[in-house]
Amino acid sequence: MLRKICIANRGEIAVRIIRACKDLGIKTVAIYSEADKEALHVHIADESVCVGKANSKDSYLNINNIISAAKLKNCDAIHPGFGFLSENAKFARLVEEMGMIFIGPNSTCIDLMGNKINARRLMSDAKVPIIPGSIDPIESLEDGLKQANSFGYPLMIKAAAGGGGRGIRIVNNDDEFKAVYPIIRQEAKNYFNDESIYIEKLVKAAKHVEVQIMADKHGHVLHLFERDCSFQRRHQKVIEEAPCHYLSASLRQAMCSDAVKAAQAVKYDSVGTVEFLLDDQNKYYFMEMNTRIQVEHPVTEMITGIDLIKNMIRAAGGGTLPYKQEEIKILGHAIECRINAEDFRNDFKPSAGKITFYHAPGGKDVRIDSAAYNGYTIVPFYDSMIAKLICFGDTRLNAIKRMRGALEEYIIDGIDNNIEFCYFTMFNSTFISGRYTTDFAATWIKELKEREQSIQQT
């Protein structure tokens, strides 16, 4: 078992990892920026080190400072959480070269799956279905137009090294392709330092379904079933649930088996997620693999009773997964709402400032993953997520009802937030049916806006 872990992250995921380490009897070291000196993860860790100024490139993305902090505190491992450096193969290699353990997959896996073009090629070779589109990077505008016309519009132009909803554009014809092409290349270079791009056929009215994978360094690969992540705003997930209400037992088995096959193809050895798009004909396609813990991992923990963070730490330390596939069962239904500091009535504009009053809901099967507290200041430098509210029920409808009650109790004063938006969604008939797709959130937001305008006019 590992002795001391440096958590190379902030916010609720840093808090989540620290709590798992406490359960395992592992000491923790928090890193923080100058803007985060009063953050909860700094207060609850055993030790802490400031690694730079507020800007993430000077702190949470500063590889040298983070590794130096971990060495200074005699850590034997680093957990990157999600975002920031979690899928940075260079960081993973440097951690290993400095004699520490990177709590995540091996750097080769991160390299292979981090580039979406490489990942598509590998999955195609492994006989995992992929979305029709490029197998090689687009070399020029002329090459892109030629490929686009061979596949047919509408299409998505994507950054090969993209992620987090960035580096993606939808195009419907040659003129739109020509206009977007230089923009997406520049975005790819600016965000990911890799201007390689490719195209995929746009799968309309799709379900975004991801399968949770858990593996160790002894060749064992298991799945923990799937999550429905179709409720997205501008490619960013807002509400997730597990399992996917839409799937039949046979479709679930096929998708989960292909996810395991995908992980085995790259010799995966940690916790990760294989993401699929499911079309209206019940055909599914590999989209990407996230080589890290996901924001929405709690819904999987709720329906299986398995702690993903603890098992991720155990696997990194060389332990064997203590489960067989047939022992992992779906025990009910869970829903997660991402509670964000944003004004949903003003195009979801981010909101920063001091929380003047904070009351989190509780009760049976209600879970809050958060780093917020009374008097805490939401700083404008990082992601707007304040908390994740997760509710469990023996049925999906009961999970929805529990979420309604929890959202009614949740109070965050002093800053704008999306609690009311999530609450309204829990009463939407399309959401309740479970048949919503990735284009649903945009339609729903427009409908809410029109309703409010109508009320104001009367």
C-alpha positions as a Markdown table, in Angstrom:
| # | Residue | x | y | z |
|---|---|---|---|---|
| 1 | Met | 0.0 | 0.0 | 0.0 |
| 2 | Leu | 1.2 | 3.5 | -0.8 |
| 3 | Arg | 2.3 | 5.7 | 2.1 |
| 4 | Lys | 1.9 | 9.3 | 1.1 |
| 5 | Ile | 0.1 | 10.8 | -2.0 |
| 6 | Cys | 0.3 | 14.2 | -3.5 |
| 7 | Ile | -3.0 | 15.3 | -5.0 |
| 8 | Ala | -2.2 | 17.4 | -8.1 |
| 9 | Asn | -5.6 | 19.0 | -8.4 |
| 10 | Arg | -8.1 | 21.2 | -6.6 |
| 11 | Gly | -11.8 | 21.5 | -5.7 |
| 12 | Glu | -14.2 | 18.7 | -5.1 |
| 13 | Ile | -12.0 | 16.0 | -6.8 |
| 14 | Ala | -9.1 | 16.8 | -4.5 |
| 15 | Val | -11.4 | 16.6 | -1.5 |
| 16 | Arg | -12.8 | 13.3 | -2.8 |
| 17 | Ile | -9.3 | 11.8 | -3.2 |
| 18 | Ile | -8.1 | 13.0 | 0.2 |
| 19 | Arg | -11.2 | 11.3 | 1.9 |
| 20 | Ala | -10.4 | 8.0 | 0.1 |
| 21 | Cys | -6.8 | 8.2 | 1.3 |
| 22 | Lys | -8.0 | 8.8 | 4.9 |
| 23 | Asp | -10.1 | 5.6 | 4.6 |
| 24 | Leu | -7.0 | 3.7 | 3.4 |
| 25 | Gly | -4.7 | 5.2 | 6.0 |
| 26 | Ile | -2.6 | 7.0 | 3.5 |
| 27 | Lys | -1.1 | 10.5 | 4.2 |
| 28 | Thr | -1.9 | 13.3 | 1.8 |
| 29 | Val | -0.3 | 16.4 | 0.4 |
| 30 | Ala | -2.4 | 19.1 | -1.2 |
| 31 | Ile | -1.0 | 21.5 | -3.7 |
| 32 | Tyr | -2.7 | 24.9 | -4.2 |
| 33 | Ser | -2.4 | 28.1 | -6.1 |
| 34 | Glu | -2.2 | 31.5 | -4.3 |
| 35 | Ala | -5.9 | 32.0 | -5.1 |
| 36 | Asp | -6.7 | 28.7 | -3.4 |
| 37 | Lys | -5.0 | 29.2 | 0.0 |
| 38 | Glu | -8.4 | 29.0 | 1.8 |
| 39 | Ala | -9.7 | 26.0 | -0.3 |
| 40 | Leu | -11.2 | 23.1 | 1.5 |
| 41 | His | -8.7 | 20.5 | 0.1 |
| 42 | Val | -5.8 | 22.6 | 1.6 |
| 43 | His | -7.4 | 22.5 | 5.1 |
| 44 | Ile | -8.2 | 18.8 | 5.2 |
| 45 | Ala | -5.0 | 17.4 | 3.7 |
| 46 | Asp | -2.2 | 16.3 | 6.1 |
| 47 | Glu | 0.2 | 18.8 | 4.5 |
| 48 | Ser | 0.0 | 21.4 | 1.7 |
| 49 | Val | 2.4 | 23.3 | -0.6 |
| 50 | Cys | 1.7 | 26.4 | -2.7 |
| 51 | Val | 2.9 | 25.7 | -6.2 |
| 52 | Gly | 2.3 | 29.0 | -8.0 |
| 53 | Lys | 0.1 | 32.0 | -8.8 |
| 54 | Ala | -3.6 | 31.9 | -9.6 |
| 55 | Asn | -3.3 | 31.2 | -13.3 |
| 56 | Ser | -3.4 | 27.5 | -13.8 |
| 57 | Lys | -0.4 | 27.5 | -16.1 |
| 58 | Asp | 1.6 | 28.8 | -13.2 |
| 59 | Ser | 0.2 | 26.3 | -10.6 |
| 60 | Tyr | -2.0 | 23.4 | -11.4 |
| 61 | Leu | -0.3 | 22.9 | -14.8 |
| 62 | Asn | 3.2 | 23.7 | -13.6 |
| 63 | Ile | 4.8 | 20.2 | -13.9 |
| 64 | Asn | 8.1 | 21.2 | -12.4 |
| 65 | Asn | 6.6 | 22.9 | -9.3 |
| 66 | Ile | 4.2 | 20.0 | -8.7 |
| 67 | Ile | 6.8 | 17.3 | -8.9 |
| 68 | Ser | 9.2 | 19.4 | -6.8 |
| 69 | Ala | 6.4 | 19.7 | -4.1 |
| 70 | Ala | 5.8 | 16.0 | -4.1 |
| 71 | Lys | 9.5 | 15.2 | -3.8 |
| 72 | Leu | 9.9 | 17.9 | -1.0 |
| 73 | Lys | 7.2 | 16.2 | 1.0 |
| 74 | Asn | 8.6 | 12.7 | 0.3 |
| 75 | Cys | 5.5 | 11.5 | -1.5 |
| 76 | Asp | 5.6 | 8.1 | -3.2 |
| 77 | Ala | 2.8 | 8.7 | -5.6 |
| 78 | Ile | 0.8 | 11.5 | -7.3 |
| 79 | His | -2.9 | 11.4 | -8.1 |
| 80 | Pro | -3.8 | 13.9 | -10.9 |
| 81 | Gly | -7.6 | 13.8 | -10.5 |
| 82 | Phe | -9.4 | 14.9 | -13.6 |
| 83 | Gly | -8.6 | 17.8 | -15.9 |
| 84 | Phe | -5.3 | 19.7 | -15.6 |
| 85 | Leu | -2.5 | 17.1 | -16.0 |
| 86 | Ser | -4.6 | 14.0 | -15.6 |
| 87 | Glu | -4.1 | 12.9 | -19.3 |
| 88 | Asn | -0.7 | 14.4 | -19.8 |
| 89 | Ala | 1.6 | 11.5 | -20.8 |
| 90 | Lys | 4.7 | 13.7 | -20.3 |
| 91 | Phe | 3.7 | 14.4 | -16.7 |
| 92 | Ala | 3.0 | 10.7 | -16.1 |
| 93 | Arg | 6.5 | 9.7 | -17.4 |
| 94 | Leu | 8.2 | 12.4 | -15.4 |
| 95 | Val | 6.5 | 11.2 | -12.2 |
| 96 | Glu | 7.7 | 7.7 | -12.9 |
| 97 | Glu | 11.2 | 8.9 | -13.8 |
| 98 | Met | 11.4 | 10.8 | -10.4 |
| 99 | Gly | 10.8 | 7.5 | -8.6 |
| 100 | Met | 7.1 | 8.0 | -7.8 |
| 101 | Ile | 3.9 | 6.3 | -8.9 |
| 102 | Phe | 1.5 | 8.0 | -11.2 |
| 103 | Ile | -2.0 | 7.0 | -10.1 |
| 104 | Gly | -3.6 | 6.4 | -13.4 |
| 105 | Pro | -2.8 | 4.3 | -16.5 |
| 106 | Asn | 0.7 | 3.9 | -17.8 |
| 107 | Ser | 2.0 | 6.8 | -20.0 |
| 108 | Thr | 1.9 | 4.6 | -23.1 |
| 109 | Cys | -1.9 | 4.2 | -22.7 |
| 110 | Ile | -2.3 | 7.9 | -22.2 |
| 111 | Asp | -0.3 | 8.6 | -25.4 |
| 112 | Leu | -2.2 | 6.1 | -27.5 |
| 113 | Met | -5.7 | 7.2 | -26.4 |
| 114 | Gly | -4.9 | 10.9 | -26.0 |
| 115 | Asn | -4.7 | 11.3 | -29.7 |
| 116 | Lys | -8.2 | 10.7 | -31.1 |
| 117 | Ile | -7.0 | 9.7 | -34.5 |
| 118 | Asn | -4.6 | 7.1 | -33.0 |
| 119 | Ala | -7.5 | 5.8 | -30.8 |
| 120 | Arg | -9.9 | 5.5 | -33.8 |
| 121 | Arg | -7.2 | 3.5 | -35.7 |
| 122 | Leu | -6.6 | 1.2 | -32.7 |
| 123 | Met | -10.3 | 0.6 | -32.1 |
| 124 | Ser | -10.8 | -0.2 | -35.8 |
| 125 | Asp | -8.0 | -2.8 | -35.6 |
| 126 | Ala | -9.6 | -4.2 | -32.4 |
| 127 | Lys | -13.0 | -4.6 | -34.2 |
| 128 | Val | -14.7 | -2.1 | -32.0 |
| 129 | Pro | -17.1 | -0.1 | -34.1 |
| 130 | Ile | -16.0 | 3.5 | -34.8 |
| 131 | Ile | -17.9 | 6.5 | -36.1 |
| 132 | Pro | -17.4 | 6.8 | -39.9 |
| 133 | Gly | -14.7 | 9.4 | -40.6 |
| 134 | Ser | -11.0 | 10.1 | -40.9 |
| 135 | Ile | -8.5 | 7.4 | -40.0 |
| 136 | Asp | -5.6 | 9.8 | -40.7 |
| 137 | Pro | -5.2 | 13.6 | -40.0 |
| 138 | Ile | -6.5 | 16.1 | -42.5 |
| 139 | Glu | -3.5 | 17.4 | -44.4 |
| 140 | Ser | -5.0 | 20.4 | -46.0 |
| 141 | Leu | -8.2 | 22.3 | -46.7 |
| 142 | Glu | -8.5 | 20.5 | -50.1 |
| 143 | Asp | -7.9 | 17.1 | -48.4 |
| 144 | Gly | -10.6 | 17.9 | -45.8 |
| 145 | Leu | -13.1 | 19.0 | -48.4 |
| 146 | Lys | -12.5 | 15.8 | -50.4 |
| 147 | Gln | -13.0 | 13.6 | -47.3 |
| 148 | Ala | -16.0 | 15.6 | -46.2 |
| 149 | Asn | -17.8 | 15.0 | -49.5 |
| 150 | Ser | -16.9 | 11.3 | -49.4 |
| 151 | Phe | -18.6 | 10.9 | -46.1 |
| 152 | Gly | -21.4 | 13.4 | -46.6 |
| 153 | Tyr | -22.6 | 16.3 | -44.4 |
| 154 | Pro | -23.3 | 17.1 | -41.6 |
| 155 | Leu | -19.9 | 16.4 | -40.0 |
| 156 | Met | -17.9 | 17.2 | -37.0 |
| 157 | Ile | -14.4 | 18.7 | -37.3 |
| 158 | Lys | -12.4 | 17.7 | -34.2 |
| 159 | Ala | -9.0 | 18.4 | -32.7 |
| 160 | Ala | -7.1 | 15.1 | -32.6 |
| 161 | Ala | -5.8 | 15.9 | -29.1 |
| 162 | Gly | -9.1 | 17.5 | -28.0 |
| 163 | Gly | -11.2 | 17.0 | -24.9 |
| 164 | Gly | -13.5 | 18.7 | -22.5 |
| 165 | Gly | -15.8 | 19.9 | -25.2 |
| 166 | Arg | -13.1 | 22.0 | -26.8 |
| 167 | Gly | -11.8 | 21.8 | -30.4 |
| 168 | Ile | -15.2 | 20.7 | -31.9 |
| 169 | Arg | -17.3 | 22.3 | -34.7 |
| 170 | Ile | -20.3 | 21.1 | -36.6 |
| 171 | Val | -20.4 | 21.8 | -40.4 |
| 172 | Asn | -23.2 | 21.3 | -42.8 |
| 173 | Asn | -21.6 | 22.2 | -46.2 |
| 174 | Asp | -18.4 | 23.1 | -48.0 |
| 175 | Asp | -18.7 | 26.8 | -47.2 |
| 176 | Glu | -19.0 | 26.2 | -43.5 |
| 177 | Phe | -16.1 | 23.8 | -43.7 |
| 178 | Lys | -13.9 | 26.4 | -45.4 |
| 179 | Ala | -14.9 | 29.0 | -42.7 |
| 180 | Val | -14.2 | 26.7 | -39.7 |
| 181 | Tyr | -11.1 | 24.9 | -41.0 |
| 182 | Pro | -8.5 | 27.6 | -40.0 |
| 183 | Ile | -10.3 | 28.3 | -36.7 |
| 184 | Ile | -10.4 | 24.7 | -35.5 |
| 185 | Arg | -6.7 | 24.2 | -36.4 |
| 186 | Gln | -5.8 | 27.3 | -34.4 |
| 187 | Glu | -7.9 | 26.2 | -31.5 |
| 188 | Ala | -6.2 | 22.8 | -31.6 |
| 189 | Lys | -2.8 | 24.4 | -31.5 |
| 190 | Asn | -3.8 | 26.9 | -28.7 |
| 191 | Tyr | -5.6 | 24.5 | -26.4 |
| 192 | Phe | -3.7 | 21.3 | -27.0 |
| 193 | Asn | -0.4 | 22.3 | -28.7 |
| 194 | Asp | -1.3 | 19.9 | -31.6 |
| 195 | Glu | -3.0 | 21.3 | -34.7 |
| 196 | Ser | -3.9 | 17.9 | -36.1 |
| 197 | Ile | -7.6 | 17.6 | -36.9 |
| 198 | Tyr | -10.0 | 15.0 | -38.3 |
| 199 | Ile | -13.6 | 14.6 | -39.3 |
| 200 | Glu | -16.4 | 12.4 | -38.1 |
| 201 | Lys | -19.9 | 11.9 | -39.5 |
| 202 | Leu | -22.4 | 13.7 | -37.2 |
| 203 | Val | -24.5 | 11.1 | -35.4 |
| 204 | Lys | -27.8 | 12.9 | -35.0 |
| 205 | Ala | -30.2 | 12.3 | -32.1 |
| 206 | Ala | -27.6 | 10.3 | -30.3 |
| 207 | Lys | -27.2 | 8.9 | -26.8 |
| 208 | His | -23.8 | 9.6 | -25.2 |
| 209 | Val | -23.2 | 6.4 | -23.3 |
| 210 | Glu | -19.9 | 5.7 | -21.5 |
| 211 | Val | -18.8 | 2.5 | -19.9 |
| 212 | Gln | -16.7 | 2.5 | -16.7 |
| 213 | Ile | -13.6 | 0.4 | -16.9 |
| 214 | Met | -11.5 | -0.8 | -13.9 |
| 215 | Ala | -8.2 | -2.6 | -14.5 |
| 216 | Asp | -5.0 | -3.5 | -12.7 |
| 217 | Lys | -1.4 | -4.2 | -13.6 |
| 218 | His | -2.0 | -8.0 | -13.6 |
| 219 | Gly | -4.1 | -8.1 | -16.8 |
| 220 | His | -7.5 | -8.0 | -15.1 |
| 221 | Val | -10.0 | -5.7 | -16.9 |
| 222 | Leu | -13.6 | -5.3 | -15.6 |
| 223 | His | -16.5 | -3.1 | -16.5 |
| 224 | Leu | -18.9 | -1.4 | -14.0 |
| 225 | Phe | -21.7 | -1.0 | -16.5 |
| 226 | Glu | -22.6 | 2.3 | -18.2 |
| 227 | Arg | -23.6 | 5.9 | -17.7 |
| 228 | Asp | -26.0 | 8.1 | -19.7 |
| 229 | Cys | -24.2 | 11.4 | -20.3 |
| 230 | Ser | -26.5 | 12.7 | -23.0 |
| 231 | Phe | -27.6 | 15.9 | -21.1 |
| 232 | Gln | -25.0 | 18.3 | -22.4 |
| 233 | Arg | -24.8 | 22.0 | -23.0 |
| 234 | Arg | -22.3 | 22.9 | -25.7 |
| 235 | His | -20.6 | 19.5 | -25.4 |
| 236 | Gln | -20.2 | 19.9 | -21.6 |
| 237 | Lys | -22.1 | 17.4 | -19.4 |
| 238 | Val | -24.5 | 18.8 | -16.9 |
| 239 | Ile | -26.6 | 15.8 | -15.7 |
| 240 | Glu | -25.5 | 12.2 | -15.8 |
| 241 | Glu | -27.1 | 9.0 | -14.7 |
| 242 | Ala | -26.4 | 5.3 | -14.3 |
| 243 | Pro | -27.4 | 3.0 | -15.7 |
| 244 | Cys | -28.6 | 4.2 | -19.1 |
| 245 | His | -32.4 | 3.7 | -18.9 |
| 246 | Tyr | -32.6 | 3.3 | -22.7 |
| 247 | Leu | -30.5 | 0.2 | -23.1 |
| 248 | Ser | -31.8 | -3.3 | -23.4 |
| 249 | Ala | -30.0 | -6.1 | -21.6 |
| 250 | Ser | -28.4 | -7.4 | -24.9 |
| 251 | Leu | -27.3 | -4.0 | -26.0 |
| 252 | Arg | -25.8 | -3.3 | -22.6 |
| 253 | Gln | -23.9 | -6.6 | -22.7 |
| 254 | Ala | -22.5 | -5.9 | -26.2 |
| 255 | Met | -21.5 | -2.3 | -25.4 |
| 256 | Cys | -19.8 | -3.3 | -22.1 |
| 257 | Ser | -18.0 | -6.2 | -23.8 |
| 258 | Asp | -16.6 | -3.9 | -26.5 |
| 259 | Ala | -15.5 | -1.5 | -23.9 |
| 260 | Val | -13.5 | -4.2 | -22.1 |
| 261 | Lys | -12.1 | -5.3 | -25.5 |
| 262 | Ala | -11.0 | -1.7 | -26.2 |
| 263 | Ala | -9.2 | -1.5 | -22.8 |
| 264 | Gln | -7.5 | -4.8 | -23.4 |
| 265 | Ala | -6.3 | -3.7 | -26.8 |
| 266 | Val | -4.2 | -1.0 | -25.2 |
| 267 | Lys | -3.2 | -3.0 | -22.1 |
| 268 | Tyr | -5.1 | -0.6 | -19.9 |
| 269 | Asp | -4.2 | -0.8 | -16.2 |
| 270 | Ser | -6.2 | 1.7 | -14.2 |
| 271 | Val | -9.7 | 3.3 | -13.9 |
| 272 | Gly | -10.9 | 4.8 | -17.1 |
| 273 | Thr | -13.9 | 5.3 | -19.4 |
| 274 | Val | -14.8 | 4.1 | -22.9 |
| 275 | Glu | -17.3 | 6.5 | -24.5 |
| 276 | Phe | -19.8 | 5.6 | -27.2 |
| 277 | Leu | -22.4 | 7.3 | -29.3 |
| 278 | Leu | -25.7 | 5.3 | -29.7 |
| 279 | Asp | -27.8 | 6.3 | -32.7 |
| 280 | Asp | -31.6 | 6.0 | -33.2 |
| 281 | Gln | -31.1 | 2.6 | -34.8 |
| 282 | Asn | -29.4 | 1.2 | -31.7 |
| 283 | Lys | -26.0 | 1.1 | -33.4 |
| 284 | Tyr | -23.2 | 2.3 | -31.2 |
| 285 | Tyr | -19.8 | 3.7 | -32.1 |
| 286 | Phe | -16.6 | 4.2 | -30.2 |
| 287 | Met | -16.0 | 7.9 | -29.6 |
| 288 | Glu | -13.0 | 8.2 | -27.3 |
| 289 | Met | -11.4 | 6.8 | -24.2 |
| 290 | Asn | -10.8 | 8.9 | -21.1 |
| 291 | Thr | -7.7 | 7.7 | -19.4 |
| 292 | Arg | -8.6 | 9.1 | -16.0 |
| 293 | Ile | -11.2 | 9.2 | -13.3 |
| 294 | Gln | -14.4 | 11.0 | -14.6 |
| 295 | Val | -16.3 | 13.8 | -13.0 |
| 296 | Glu | -19.4 | 11.6 | -13.0 |
| 297 | His | -17.8 | 8.6 | -11.4 |
| 298 | Pro | -20.1 | 8.8 | -8.3 |
| 299 | Val | -23.2 | 7.5 | -10.1 |
| 300 | Thr | -21.3 | 4.3 | -10.9 |
| 301 | Glu | -20.2 | 4.0 | -7.3 |
| 302 | Met | -23.8 | 4.4 | -6.1 |
| 303 | Ile | -25.2 | 1.7 | -8.4 |
| 304 | Thr | -22.4 | -0.8 | -7.8 |
| 305 | Gly | -21.2 | -0.1 | -4.2 |
| 306 | Ile | -17.6 | 0.0 | -5.5 |
| 307 | Asp | -15.3 | 2.8 | -4.6 |
| 308 | Leu | -13.4 | 3.7 | -7.8 |
| 309 | Ile | -10.9 | 6.0 | -6.2 |
| 310 | Lys | -9.8 | 3.4 | -3.7 |
| 311 | Asn | -9.4 | 0.8 | -6.4 |
| 312 | Met | -7.5 | 3.2 | -8.6 |
| 313 | Ile | -5.1 | 3.7 | -5.8 |
| 314 | Arg | -4.8 | 0.0 | -5.0 |
| 315 | Ala | -4.2 | -0.8 | -8.7 |
| 316 | Ala | -1.5 | 1.9 | -9.0 |
| 317 | Gly | 0.3 | 0.3 | -6.0 |
| 318 | Gly | 0.4 | -3.1 | -7.7 |
| 319 | Gly | -2.7 | -4.6 | -6.0 |
| 320 | Thr | -5.1 | -7.0 | -7.7 |
| 321 | Leu | -8.7 | -6.1 | -8.2 |
| 322 | Pro | -10.7 | -8.0 | -5.6 |
| 323 | Tyr | -13.7 | -8.6 | -7.9 |
| 324 | Lys | -14.9 | -11.0 | -10.6 |
| 325 | Gln | -17.1 | -9.6 | -13.4 |
| 326 | Glu | -20.1 | -11.7 | -12.4 |
| 327 | Glu | -20.0 | -10.3 | -8.9 |
| 328 | Ile | -20.6 | -6.7 | -10.1 |
| 329 | Lys | -24.3 | -5.9 | -10.2 |
| 330 | Ile | -26.5 | -3.0 | -10.9 |
| 331 | Leu | -28.2 | -2.3 | -7.6 |
| 332 | Gly | -30.5 | 0.6 | -8.5 |
| 333 | His | -30.4 | 4.0 | -10.3 |
| 334 | Ala | -28.3 | 7.1 | -9.6 |
| 335 | Ile | -28.5 | 10.7 | -11.0 |
| 336 | Glu | -25.9 | 13.4 | -10.7 |
| 337 | Cys | -26.4 | 17.1 | -11.2 |
| 338 | Arg | -23.3 | 19.3 | -11.6 |
| 339 | Ile | -24.0 | 22.4 | -9.6 |
| 340 | Asn | -22.2 | 25.3 | -11.3 |
| 341 | Ala | -21.5 | 28.9 | -10.5 |
| 342 | Glu | -23.3 | 30.4 | -13.5 |
| 343 | Asp | -26.4 | 32.4 | -14.3 |
| 344 | Phe | -28.6 | 30.2 | -16.4 |
| 345 | Arg | -30.9 | 33.1 | -17.2 |
| 346 | Asn | -28.0 | 35.0 | -18.7 |
| 347 | Asp | -26.6 | 32.4 | -21.1 |
| 348 | Phe | -25.0 | 30.6 | -18.2 |
| 349 | Lys | -22.5 | 33.3 | -17.6 |
| 350 | Pro | -19.9 | 32.2 | -15.0 |
| 351 | Ser | -20.4 | 33.7 | -11.6 |
| 352 | Ala | -17.5 | 34.4 | -9.1 |
| 353 | Gly | -17.7 | 35.8 | -5.5 |
| 354 | Lys | -18.2 | 34.9 | -1.9 |
| 355 | Ile | -20.8 | 32.3 | -0.8 |
| 356 | Thr | -22.7 | 34.2 | 1.9 |
| 357 | Phe | -24.9 | 31.2 | 2.9 |
| 358 | Tyr | -24.4 | 27.5 | 2.1 |
| 359 | His | -26.8 | 24.7 | 3.0 |
| 360 | Ala | -26.3 | 21.3 | 1.4 |
| 361 | Pro | -29.1 | 18.7 | 1.3 |
| 362 | Gly | -28.8 | 15.3 | 3.1 |
| 363 | Gly | -30.8 | 12.2 | 4.0 |
| 364 | Lys | -30.9 | 8.7 | 2.8 |
| 365 | Asp | -29.1 | 8.1 | -0.5 |
| 366 | Val | -28.2 | 11.7 | -1.1 |
| 367 | Arg | -24.5 | 12.4 | -1.7 |
| 368 | Ile | -22.7 | 15.7 | -2.1 |
| 369 | Asp | -19.1 | 15.9 | -3.5 |
| 370 | Ser | -18.0 | 19.5 | -3.0 |
| 371 | Ala | -15.3 | 21.8 | -1.7 |
| 372 | Ala | -17.7 | 24.7 | -1.0 |
| 373 | Tyr | -18.5 | 26.0 | 2.5 |
| 374 | Asn | -20.1 | 29.0 | 4.2 |
| 375 | Gly | -17.9 | 32.1 | 3.4 |
| 376 | Tyr | -15.9 | 30.3 | 0.7 |
| 377 | Thr | -15.0 | 32.5 | -2.3 |
| 378 | Ile | -15.5 | 31.1 | -5.8 |
| 379 | Val | -12.5 | 32.4 | -7.7 |
| 380 | Pro | -12.8 | 33.2 | -11.4 |
| 381 | Phe | -9.7 | 31.3 | -12.6 |
| 382 | Tyr | -10.9 | 27.8 | -12.8 |
| 383 | Asp | -13.9 | 25.6 | -13.7 |
| 384 | Ser | -17.2 | 26.9 | -12.5 |
| 385 | Met | -18.4 | 23.6 | -10.8 |
| 386 | Ile | -19.3 | 24.1 | -7.2 |
| 387 | Ala | -20.5 | 20.7 | -6.3 |
| 388 | Lys | -21.9 | 17.4 | -7.6 |
| 389 | Leu | -25.2 | 16.4 | -6.2 |
| 390 | Ile | -25.9 | 12.6 | -6.5 |
| 391 | Cys | -29.1 | 10.9 | -5.6 |
| 392 | Phe | -29.8 | 7.1 | -5.6 |
| 393 | Gly | -33.1 | 5.2 | -5.8 |
| 394 | Asp | -34.2 | 1.6 | -6.2 |
| 395 | Thr | -35.8 | 2.8 | -9.5 |
| 396 | Arg | -35.0 | 5.6 | -11.9 |
| 397 | Leu | -38.3 | 7.4 | -11.0 |
| 398 | Asn | -37.4 | 7.2 | -7.3 |
| 399 | Ala | -34.0 | 8.6 | -8.0 |
| 400 | Ile | -35.6 | 11.5 | -9.9 |
| 401 | Lys | -38.0 | 12.2 | -7.0 |
| 402 | Arg | -35.1 | 12.1 | -4.5 |
| 403 | Met | -33.2 | 14.6 | -6.7 |
| 404 | Arg | -36.1 | 16.9 | -6.7 |
| 405 | Gly | -36.2 | 17.0 | -3.0 |
| 406 | Ala | -32.5 | 17.4 | -2.6 |
| 407 | Leu | -32.5 | 20.4 | -5.1 |
| 408 | Glu | -35.3 | 22.0 | -3.1 |
| 409 | Glu | -33.1 | 21.9 | 0.0 |
| 410 | Tyr | -29.9 | 23.1 | -1.7 |
| 411 | Ile | -29.2 | 26.8 | -0.9 |
| 412 | Ile | -26.2 | 28.7 | -2.2 |
| 413 | Asp | -26.4 | 32.5 | -1.7 |
| 414 | Gly | -24.0 | 35.2 | -2.8 |
| 415 | Ile | -23.4 | 33.8 | -6.3 |
| 416 | Asp | -25.5 | 32.8 | -9.3 |
| 417 | Asn | -25.9 | 29.0 | -9.7 |
| 418 | Asn | -27.8 | 26.5 | -11.8 |
| 419 | Ile | -29.7 | 24.7 | -9.0 |
| 420 | Glu | -33.1 | 26.0 | -10.2 |
| 421 | Phe | -32.3 | 24.9 | -13.8 |
| 422 | Cys | -31.5 | 21.4 | -12.7 |
| 423 | Tyr | -34.7 | 21.4 | -10.6 |
| 424 | Phe | -36.8 | 22.4 | -13.6 |
| 425 | Thr | -35.2 | 19.6 | -15.6 |
| 426 | Met | -36.3 | 17.0 | -13.1 |
| 427 | Phe | -39.9 | 17.7 | -14.1 |
| 428 | Asn | -39.4 | 17.7 | -17.9 |
| 429 | Ser | -41.4 | 14.9 | -19.5 |
| 430 | Thr | -38.6 | 14.1 | -22.1 |
| 431 | Phe | -36.0 | 13.8 | -19.3 |
| 432 | Ile | -38.4 | 11.7 | -17.2 |
| 433 | Ser | -38.9 | 9.3 | -20.2 |
| 434 | Gly | -35.1 | 8.7 | -20.3 |
| 435 | Arg | -35.2 | 8.9 | -24.1 |
| 436 | Tyr | -33.5 | 12.3 | -24.4 |
| 437 | Thr | -30.4 | 12.7 | -26.6 |
| 438 | Thr | -27.4 | 15.0 | -26.9 |
| 439 | Asp | -29.5 | 17.7 | -28.6 |
| 440 | Phe | -32.1 | 17.8 | -25.9 |
| 441 | Ala | -30.5 | 20.3 | -23.5 |
| 442 | Ala | -30.2 | 23.1 | -26.1 |
| 443 | Thr | -33.9 | 22.7 | -27.0 |
| 444 | Trp | -34.9 | 22.6 | -23.3 |
| 445 | Ile | -32.9 | 25.7 | -22.5 |
| 446 | Lys | -34.6 | 27.6 | -25.4 |
| 447 | Glu | -38.0 | 26.4 | -24.2 |
| 448 | Leu | -37.3 | 27.6 | -20.6 |
| 449 | Lys | -36.2 | 31.0 | -21.9 |
| 450 | Glu | -39.3 | 31.4 | -24.0 |
| 451 | Arg | -41.5 | 30.5 | -21.1 |
| 452 | Glu | -39.9 | 33.1 | -18.8 |
| 453 | Gln | -40.2 | 35.8 | -21.5 |
| 454 | Ser | -43.8 | 34.9 | -22.0 |
| 455 | Ile | -44.4 | 35.2 | -18.2 |
| 456 | Gln | -42.7 | 38.6 | -18.1 |
| 457 | Gln | -44.8 | 39.9 | -20.9 |
| 458 | Thr | -48.1 | 39.0 | -19.2 |
